[in-house]
Amino acid sequence: MEEIPEQPFTLEEELEEEPIVDFPSRKNKPNYGKSPLVEPSRIATSVTPKTSSENNPVPAQPSINLSGIHAGSLVSHKIFGQGEVISIVDGLILVKFENGEKKFEFPNAFHQGFLRLE
């Protein structure tokens, strides 16, 4: 059986034995929001962006004569193979390939190299 101490244990004694830790005050923390991070005189009022031609000149596209393309013309695609133009309407060209019909933007499909005139 345990022996009971003569004096009961108190919470005050436990607190007195532990060291007191001093936390830094809030006065040492930066005060965001009350003073500007950048002086207003250093903020640019207008910025002139560089145009894409200054940064990356676009190579000239080879001229492709698209005047001969019409319904019935034969075209070629790298994946779909040879096909026949069905129609050209509202900036789209419809081509019938062996595995089905596909729509492409016209004339972009030729300029970007997706289609070639046979």
DRENVEX-402310 format. One record per residue: chain; x, y, z of N, C-alpha, C in turn. Coordinates in steps of 0.001 Angstrom, whole numbers. Each point is the difference from the previous one (the first is absolute). Layout:
<kezas>
<'A'; <X; Y; Z>; <X; Y; Z>; <X; Y; Z>>;
...
</kezas>
This chain:
<kezas>
<'A'; <814; -1175; 0>; <-814; 1175; 0>; <868; 1252; 0>>;
<'A'; <-439; 1032; -789>; <770; 1224; -94>; <-180; 853; 1239>>;
<'A'; <1063; 708; 255>; <-99; 907; 1122>; <-538; 1334; -477>>;
<'A'; <-851; 583; 713>; <-583; 1298; -329>; <879; 1060; 639>>;
<'A'; <454; 1005; -849>; <845; 1043; 592>; <-766; 793; 1048>>;
<'A'; <773; 532; 943>; <-627; 751; 1068>; <-653; 1267; -514>>;
<'A'; <671; 674; -925>; <-594; 1219; -546>; <-549; -327; -1392>>;
<'A'; <-1194; 421; -279>; <-563; -271; -1331>; <724; 814; -1083>>;
<'A'; <56; -560; -1215>; <625; 652; -1150>; <-908; 1114; -498>>;
<'A'; <576; 1177; -278>; <-805; 1116; -481>; <460; 414; -1391>>;
<'A'; <-880; 566; -749>; <282; 456; -1355>; <993; 1149; 6>>;
<'A'; <-29; 847; 1023>; <915; 1127; 76>; <1449; -458; 66>>;
<'A'; <252; -1076; 696>; <1360; -509; 116>; <522; -462; -1364>>;
<'A'; <-854; -671; -776>; <407; -483; -1324>; <329; 1178; -917>>;
<'A'; <-803; 1046; 55>; <227; 1152; -856>; <1260; 751; 390>>;
<'A'; <302; 44; 1261>; <1174; 717; 454>; <1281; -693; -446>>;
<'A'; <-20; -1312; -152>; <1189; -748; -351>; <336; 130; -1489>>;
<'A'; <-988; 207; -873>; <245; 105; -1440>; <538; 1380; -340>>;
<'A'; <982; 56; -911>; <523; 1309; -376>; <-1027; 791; -807>>;
<'A'; <36; 1278; 126>; <-918; 876; -720>; <662; 377; -1320>>;
<'A'; <-723; -244; -1092>; <525; 303; -1334>; <-536; 1361; -416>>;
<'A'; <911; 861; -431>; <-404; 1338; -425>; <-191; -5; -1508>>;
<'A'; <-1207; 238; -455>; <-304; 62; -1423>; <242; 1420; -504>>;
<'A'; <494; 122; -1259>; <219; 1352; -524>; <-1326; 741; -128>>;
<'A'; <60; 1270; 216>; <-1229; 799; -68>; <-374; 240; -1453>>;
<'A'; <-1217; 409; -234>; <-489; 290; -1342>; <640; 1270; -552>>;
<'A'; <613; 783; 852>; <640; 1235; -461>; <1183; -293; -913>>;
<'A'; <614; -1178; 129>; <1152; -351; -815>; <-390; -502; -1390>>;
<'A'; <-1260; -362; -209>; <-437; -508; -1290>; <-206; 1144; -980>>;
<'A'; <254; -248; -1293>; <-230; 1059; -994>; <-1472; 353; -76>>;
<'A'; <-264; 1239; -270>; <-1373; 488; -59>; <-414; 134; -1466>>;
<'A'; <-482; -1093; -588>; <-387; 1; -1405>; <-1296; 774; -204>>;
<'A'; <-86; 665; -1116>; <-1248; 666; -350>; <-55; 1462; 380>>;
<'A'; <791; 438; 937>; <-81; 1394; 418>; <1001; 882; -737>>;
<'A'; <1107; -582; -446>; <960; 792; -762>; <238; -717; -1329>>;
<'A'; <200; 741; -1089>; <172; -644; -1303>; <1310; -782; -57>>;
<'A'; <-15; -1112; -731>; <1192; -796; -168>; <951; 639; -1006>>;
<'A'; <-563; 756; -942>; <794; 682; -1019>; <-369; 1466; 47>>;
<'A'; <996; 829; -112>; <-285; 1430; -10>; <-855; 341; -1216>>;
<'A'; <-1056; 801; 176>; <-865; 332; -1126>; <740; 622; -1175>>;
<'A'; <1099; 715; 244>; <737; 626; -1097>; <713; -1031; -864>>;
<'A'; <173; -1227; 492>; <715; -1031; -750>; <-942; -902; -793>>;
<'A'; <-1294; 207; 118>; <-962; -815; -726>; <-165; 572; -1393>>;
<'A'; <121; -853; -1014>; <-136; 446; -1391>; <-1458; 315; -293>>;
<'A'; <-238; 1110; -648>; <-1367; 373; -325>; <-466; -619; -1303>>;
<'A'; <922; -281; -905>; <-377; -656; -1249>; <1114; -929; -436>>;
<'A'; <-403; -1102; -590>; <950; -992; -466>; <-253; -233; -1471>>;
<'A'; <1051; 12; -789>; <-131; -259; -1421>; <512; -1404; -277>>;
<'A'; <-920; -962; -257>; <455; -1367; -249>; <674; -116; -1354>>;
<'A'; <951; -908; -81>; <639; -265; -1277>; <-949; -805; -865>>;
<'A'; <5; 279; -1263>; <-859; -764; -900>; <645; -1337; -276>>;
<'A'; <-795; -952; -419>; <515; -1350; -237>; <1031; -14; -1113>>;
<'A'; <-96; 915; -959>; <973; 19; -1086>; <1380; 434; 493>>;
<'A'; <50; 792; 1085>; <1282; 403; 555>; <650; -1165; 742>>;
<'A'; <-816; -792; 719>; <524; -1110; 788>; <268; -1230; -852>>;
<'A'; <-985; -427; -752>; <97; -1211; -802>; <-501; 280; -1405>>;
<'A'; <883; 308; -887>; <-456; 261; -1360>; <-624; -1262; -599>>;
<'A'; <-1157; 153; -617>; <-720; -1116; -606>; <574; -239; -1389>>;
<'A'; <420; -1242; -263>; <535; -263; -1330>; <-1107; 104; -1040>>;
<'A'; <356; 490; -1163>; <-977; 155; -1074>; <-469; -1374; -459>>;
<'A'; <-1317; -138; -155>; <-549; -1263; -476>; <192; -84; -1507>>;
<'A'; <336; -1190; -473>; <117; -132; -1439>; <-1365; 197; -639>>;
<'A'; <-7; 687; -1116>; <-1288; 259; -648>; <-507; -1282; -651>>;
<'A'; <-1255; -286; 274>; <-659; -1182; -556>; <-1131; 499; -877>>;
<'A'; <-35; -456; -1214>; <-1074; 397; -913>; <-1226; -853; 304>>;
<'A'; <-990; 619; 657>; <-1213; -719; 389>; <-1150; 252; -967>>;
<'A'; <270; 727; -1071>; <-1081; 335; -932>; <-527; -1236; -736>>;
<'A'; <808; -1046; -95>; <-440; -1193; -724>; <-733; -1006; 869>>;
<'A'; <-198; 315; 1263>; <-676; -948; 891>; <-1505; 215; -97>>;
<'A'; <-717; -1083; -292>; <-1464; 39; -133>; <-524; -1401; 274>>;
<'A'; <-1302; -155; 2>; <-593; -1324; 193>; <528; -925; -1082>>;
<'A'; <479; -1151; 406>; <567; -964; -937>; <1520; 5; -13>>;
<'A'; <650; 1027; 575>; <1464; 54; 46>; <529; -1092; 918>>;
<'A'; <1167; -526; -327>; <636; -1009; 839>; <1004; 667; 928>>;
<'A'; <-75; -363; 1279>; <909; 537; 1013>; <604; -1163; 768>>;
<'A'; <1043; 286; 764>; <665; -1032; 774>; <182; 484; 1432>>;
<'A'; <-147; -927; 947>; <186; 270; 1426>; <1000; -1031; 522>>;
<'A'; <886; 397; 943>; <1039; -900; 492>; <-564; -1267; 635>>;
<'A'; <-1105; 110; 713>; <-557; -1152; 711>; <-1130; -661; -791>>;
<'A'; <-907; 811; -538>; <-1181; -542; -669>; <270; -429; -1439>>;
<'A'; <1133; 425; -554>; <349; -388; -1363>; <-654; 896; -1041>>;
<'A'; <-246; -579; -1196>; <-569; 769; -1098>; <-1512; 102; 170>>;
<'A'; <-524; 1205; -344>; <-1436; 215; 94>; <-479; 921; -1100>>;
<'A'; <-1314; 96; -108>; <-629; 837; -1022>; <-799; 1098; 679>>;
<'A'; <152; 1238; -489>; <-724; 1142; 554>; <-1469; -150; -351>>;
<'A'; <-867; 48; 1006>; <-1451; -79; -194>; <-569; 1398; -149>>;
<'A'; <407; 908; 908>; <-508; 1367; -68>; <917; 945; 763>>;
<'A'; <-139; 1293; -319>; <676; 1074; 733>; <-1068; 1035; 309>>;
<'A'; <-397; 87; 1281>; <-1084; 889; 415>; <356; 654; 1327>>;
<'A'; <-206; 1318; 81>; <179; 765; 1251>; <1348; -260; 681>>;
<'A'; <1069; 10; -768>; <1324; -161; 576>; <345; -1417; 404>>;
<'A'; <-799; -968; -429>; <290; -1405; 306>; <66; -787; -1301>>;
<'A'; <936; -936; -43>; <109; -886; -1144>; <-336; -1410; 485>>;
<'A'; <-909; -659; -693>; <-425; -1353; 339>; <686; -950; -977>>;
<'A'; <748; -962; 548>; <768; -936; -820>; <-438; -1414; 339>>;
<'A'; <-238; -798; -1064>; <-384; -1405; 184>; <1253; -854; -145>>;
<'A'; <353; -692; 1095>; <1126; -916; 9>; <-530; -1422; -19>>;
<'A'; <904; -967; -65>; <-383; -1406; -30>; <-778; -400; 1255>>;
<'A'; <379; 595; 1151>; <-630; -377; 1273>; <-1110; 957; 438>>;
<'A'; <-412; 948; -849>; <-1090; 900; 345>; <291; 1431; -405>>;
<'A'; <-957; 882; 290>; <130; 1413; -357>; <563; 789; 1179>>;
<'A'; <850; 979; -331>; <616; 851; 1017>; <-131; 1452; -420>>;
<'A'; <-200; 892; 993>; <-67; 1446; -256>; <1291; 652; 473>>;
<'A'; <467; 980; -790>; <1192; 762; 337>; <-293; 1473; -240>>;
<'A'; <745; 868; 664>; <-111; 1433; -273>; <653; 283; -1340>>;
<'A'; <-682; 793; -797>; <525; 344; -1319>; <263; 1483; -55>>;
<'A'; <1133; 436; -397>; <1155; -686; -587>; <1084; -398; 1009>>;
<'A'; <-252; 199; 1310>; <1027; -257; 1019>; <549; -1422; -49>>;
<'A'; <-827; -973; -337>; <465; -1388; -41>; <1135; -174; -1000>>;
<'A'; <-16; 766; -1082>; <1077; -73; -990>; <1221; 791; 465>>;
<'A'; <-221; 1188; 565>; <1109; 843; 461>; <744; -645; 1167>>;
<'A'; <-724; -720; 858>; <626; -629; 1161>; <545; -1393; -306>>;
<'A'; <-225; -473; -1215>; <595; -1278; -415>; <-824; -1223; 283>>;
<'A'; <-1253; 164; 421>; <-843; -1168; 242>; <-436; -652; -1318>>;
<'A'; <-316; 830; -973>; <-425; -494; -1306>; <964; 480; -1077>>;
<'A'; <128; -825; -1056>; <798; 339; -1174>; <-843; -263; -1223>>;
<'A'; <137; 852; -1000>; <-697; -182; -1269>; <778; -1042; -807>>;
<'A'; <-692; -993; -505>; <642; -1069; -800>; <78; 411; -1443>>;
</kezas>
